[in-house]
Amino acid sequence: MSEEKRKQQEQETKQEEKKLSETWAQDALGDLEDWIEEQGIYIRQ
């Protein structure tokens, strides 16, 4: 049964990878900048 569960998780992971938007890089950069600012560090732009 654990083998079936592992295969199901692999399929779900593959489906999630396909769902990446075309702007995933900009989205990730924005999230990272937000997190940095939450830490009290402000980046000059």
A tleap script that builds the chain and sets N, CA, C and O, in Angstrom:
source leaprc.protein.ff14SB
mol = sequence {
  NMET SER GLU GLU LYS ARG LYS GLN GLN GLU
  GLN GLU THR LYS GLN GLU GLU LYS LYS LEU
  SER GLU THR TRP ALA GLN ASP ALA LEU GLY
  ASP LEU GLU ASP TRP ILE GLU GLU GLN GLY
  ILE TYR ILE ARG CGLN
}
set mol.1.N position { 0.825 -1.204 0.000 }
set mol.1.CA position { 0.000 0.000 0.000 }
set mol.1.C position { 0.865 1.263 0.000 }
set mol.1.O position { 0.483 2.260 -0.613 }
set mol.2.N position { 1.994 1.244 0.656 }
set mol.2.CA position { 2.852 2.425 0.682 }
set mol.2.C position { 3.404 2.728 -0.709 }
set mol.2.O position { 3.662 3.887 -1.034 }
set mol.3.N position { 3.583 1.707 -1.522 }
set mol.3.CA position { 4.048 1.903 -2.902 }
set mol.3.C position { 3.016 2.692 -3.700 }
set mol.3.O position { 3.373 3.586 -4.466 }
set mol.4.N position { 1.747 2.365 -3.524 }
set mol.4.CA position { 0.669 3.082 -4.220 }
set mol.4.C position { 0.614 4.537 -3.759 }
set mol.4.O position { 0.403 5.449 -4.559 }
set mol.5.N position { 0.803 4.731 -2.480 }
set mol.5.CA position { 0.761 6.086 -1.926 }
set mol.5.C position { 1.913 6.924 -2.484 }
set mol.5.O position { 1.741 8.101 -2.800 }
set mol.6.N position { 3.089 6.302 -2.600 }
set mol.6.CA position { 4.253 7.005 -3.132 }
set mol.6.C position { 4.026 7.394 -4.582 }
set mol.6.O position { 4.364 8.508 -4.984 }
set mol.7.N position { 3.455 6.487 -5.376 }
set mol.7.CA position { 3.174 6.785 -6.783 }
set mol.7.C position { 2.168 7.916 -6.910 }
set mol.7.O position { 2.293 8.767 -7.791 }
set mol.8.N position { 1.174 7.929 -6.035 }
set mol.8.CA position { 0.170 8.988 -6.062 }
set mol.8.C position { 0.819 10.339 -5.731 }
set mol.8.O position { 0.499 11.349 -6.358 }
set mol.9.N position { 1.710 10.358 -4.768 }
set mol.9.CA position { 2.393 11.597 -4.411 }
set mol.9.C position { 3.264 12.094 -5.560 }
set mol.9.O position { 3.341 13.297 -5.807 }
set mol.10.N position { 3.919 11.169 -6.264 }
set mol.10.CA position { 4.736 11.563 -7.410 }
set mol.10.C position { 3.871 12.181 -8.506 }
set mol.10.O position { 4.267 13.170 -9.122 }
set mol.11.N position { 2.699 11.608 -8.752 }
set mol.11.CA position { 1.801 12.151 -9.763 }
set mol.11.C position { 1.316 13.534 -9.371 }
set mol.11.O position { 1.238 14.426 -10.216 }
set mol.12.N position { 0.988 13.724 -8.098 }
set mol.12.CA position { 0.543 15.032 -7.625 }
set mol.12.C position { 1.649 16.070 -7.779 }
set mol.12.O position { 1.387 17.213 -8.151 }
set mol.13.N position { 2.877 15.671 -7.493 }
set mol.13.CA position { 4.006 16.585 -7.634 }
set mol.13.C position { 4.181 16.991 -9.092 }
set mol.13.O position { 4.424 18.163 -9.379 }
set mol.14.N position { 4.064 16.049 -10.009 }
set mol.14.CA position { 4.191 16.358 -11.432 }
set mol.14.C position { 3.093 17.318 -11.877 }
set mol.14.O position { 3.344 18.225 -12.670 }
set mol.15.N position { 1.883 17.124 -11.373 }
set mol.15.CA position { 0.781 18.016 -11.734 }
set mol.15.C position { 1.034 19.421 -11.199 }
set mol.15.O position { 0.738 20.403 -11.879 }
set mol.16.N position { 1.576 19.527 -9.996 }
set mol.16.CA position { 1.869 20.843 -9.421 }
set mol.16.C position { 2.948 21.557 -10.225 }
set mol.16.O position { 2.887 22.775 -10.392 }
set mol.17.N position { 3.934 20.815 -10.725 }
set mol.17.CA position { 4.993 21.428 -11.525 }
set mol.17.C position { 4.435 22.021 -12.808 }
set mol.17.O position { 4.918 23.053 -13.273 }
set mol.18.N position { 3.437 21.391 -13.377 }
set mol.18.CA position { 2.828 21.888 -14.607 }
set mol.18.C position { 2.019 23.158 -14.364 }
set mol.18.O position { 1.770 23.919 -15.298 }
set mol.19.N position { 1.605 23.394 -13.118 }
set mol.19.CA position { 0.757 24.531 -12.797 }
set mol.19.C position { 1.536 25.831 -12.613 }
set mol.19.O position { 0.932 26.872 -12.356 }
set mol.20.N position { 2.864 25.795 -12.738 }
set mol.20.CA position { 3.653 27.015 -12.560 }
set mol.20.C position { 3.232 28.053 -13.592 }
set mol.20.O position { 3.089 27.751 -14.777 }
set mol.21.N position { 3.040 29.253 -13.132 }
set mol.21.CA position { 2.654 30.324 -14.050 }
set mol.21.C position { 3.862 30.785 -14.855 }
set mol.21.O position { 5.005 30.459 -14.533 }
set mol.22.N position { 3.594 31.531 -15.883 }
set mol.22.CA position { 4.678 32.035 -16.726 }
set mol.22.C position { 5.501 33.091 -16.005 }
set mol.22.O position { 6.629 33.386 -16.402 }
set mol.23.N position { 4.941 33.653 -14.956 }
set mol.23.CA position { 5.639 34.711 -14.220 }
set mol.23.C position { 6.144 34.207 -12.868 }
set mol.23.O position { 6.280 34.983 -11.921 }
set mol.24.N position { 6.422 32.901 -12.783 }
set mol.24.CA position { 6.811 32.337 -11.493 }
set mol.24.C position { 8.075 32.981 -10.948 }
set mol.24.O position { 8.213 33.137 -9.735 }
set mol.25.N position { 8.996 33.356 -11.820 }
set mol.25.CA position { 10.252 33.934 -11.348 }
set mol.25.C position { 10.006 35.304 -10.710 }
set mol.25.O position { 10.540 35.599 -9.641 }
set mol.26.N position { 9.195 36.139 -11.369 }
set mol.26.CA position { 8.891 37.455 -10.808 }
set mol.26.C position { 8.094 37.317 -9.517 }
set mol.26.O position { 8.306 38.074 -8.570 }
set mol.27.N position { 7.179 36.355 -9.477 }
set mol.27.CA position { 6.393 36.124 -8.270 }
set mol.27.C position { 7.290 35.727 -7.103 }
set mol.27.O position { 7.132 36.229 -5.991 }
set mol.28.N position { 8.229 34.827 -7.363 }
set mol.28.CA position { 9.137 34.380 -6.311 }
set mol.28.C position { 10.023 35.529 -5.837 }
set mol.28.O position { 10.282 35.663 -4.641 }
set mol.29.N position { 10.486 36.354 -6.768 }
set mol.29.CA position { 11.321 37.492 -6.405 }
set mol.29.C position { 10.537 38.469 -5.531 }
set mol.29.O position { 11.063 38.983 -4.544 }
set mol.30.N position { 9.289 38.722 -5.891 }
set mol.30.CA position { 8.448 39.605 -5.088 }
set mol.30.C position { 8.222 39.063 -3.694 }
set mol.30.O position { 8.279 39.806 -2.714 }
set mol.31.N position { 7.966 37.764 -3.603 }
set mol.31.CA position { 7.783 37.141 -2.290 }
set mol.31.C position { 9.050 37.257 -1.456 }
set mol.31.O position { 8.989 37.521 -0.255 }
set mol.32.N position { 10.190 37.061 -2.094 }
set mol.32.CA position { 11.473 37.152 -1.379 }
set mol.32.C position { 11.716 38.578 -0.894 }
set mol.32.O position { 12.157 38.779 0.238 }
set mol.33.N position { 11.432 39.568 -1.734 }
set mol.33.CA position { 11.610 40.962 -1.321 }
set mol.33.C position { 10.679 41.308 -0.166 }
set mol.33.O position { 11.076 42.020 0.756 }
set mol.34.N position { 9.439 40.809 -0.206 }
set mol.34.CA position { 8.501 41.046 0.893 }
set mol.34.C position { 9.026 40.444 2.189 }
set mol.34.O position { 8.953 41.071 3.247 }
set mol.35.N position { 9.557 39.222 2.103 }
set mol.35.CA position { 10.079 38.555 3.290 }
set mol.35.C position { 11.264 39.326 3.859 }
set mol.35.O position { 11.380 39.483 5.074 }
set mol.36.N position { 12.137 39.804 2.986 }
set mol.36.CA position { 13.303 40.569 3.436 }
set mol.36.C position { 12.847 41.831 4.153 }
set mol.36.O position { 13.392 42.172 5.203 }
set mol.37.N position { 11.854 42.535 3.603 }
set mol.37.CA position { 11.354 43.751 4.242 }
set mol.37.C position { 10.700 43.438 5.586 }
set mol.37.O position { 10.789 44.238 6.517 }
set mol.38.N position { 10.044 42.280 5.695 }
set mol.38.CA position { 9.442 41.889 6.969 }
set mol.38.C position { 10.504 41.691 8.041 }
set mol.38.O position { 10.220 41.818 9.232 }
set mol.39.N position { 11.714 41.385 7.626 }
set mol.39.CA position { 12.814 41.204 8.569 }
set mol.39.C position { 13.405 42.535 9.004 }
set mol.39.O position { 14.301 42.571 9.848 }
set mol.40.N position { 12.910 43.632 8.433 }
set mol.40.CA position { 13.394 44.956 8.809 }
set mol.40.C position { 14.500 45.480 7.925 }
set mol.40.O position { 15.144 46.476 8.257 }
set mol.41.N position { 14.730 44.822 6.802 }
set mol.41.CA position { 15.767 45.240 5.870 }
set mol.41.C position { 15.091 45.813 4.634 }
set mol.41.O position { 14.244 45.154 4.031 }
set mol.42.N position { 15.449 47.007 4.259 }
set mol.42.CA position { 14.826 47.623 3.100 }
set mol.42.C position { 15.850 47.790 1.988 }
set mol.42.O position { 16.945 48.311 2.202 }
set mol.43.N position { 15.478 47.341 0.806 }
set mol.43.CA position { 16.359 47.372 -0.344 }
set mol.43.C position { 16.046 48.633 -1.152 }
set mol.43.O position { 14.893 48.905 -1.489 }
set mol.44.N position { 17.090 49.387 -1.449 }
set mol.44.CA position { 16.909 50.601 -2.240 }
set mol.44.C position { 16.648 50.202 -3.693 }
set mol.44.O position { 17.373 49.384 -4.259 }
set mol.45.N position { 15.614 50.781 -4.286 }
set mol.45.CA position { 15.293 50.460 -5.682 }
set mol.45.C position { 15.309 51.698 -6.533 }
set mol.45.O position { 15.063 51.623 -7.737 }
savepdb mol mol.pdb
quit
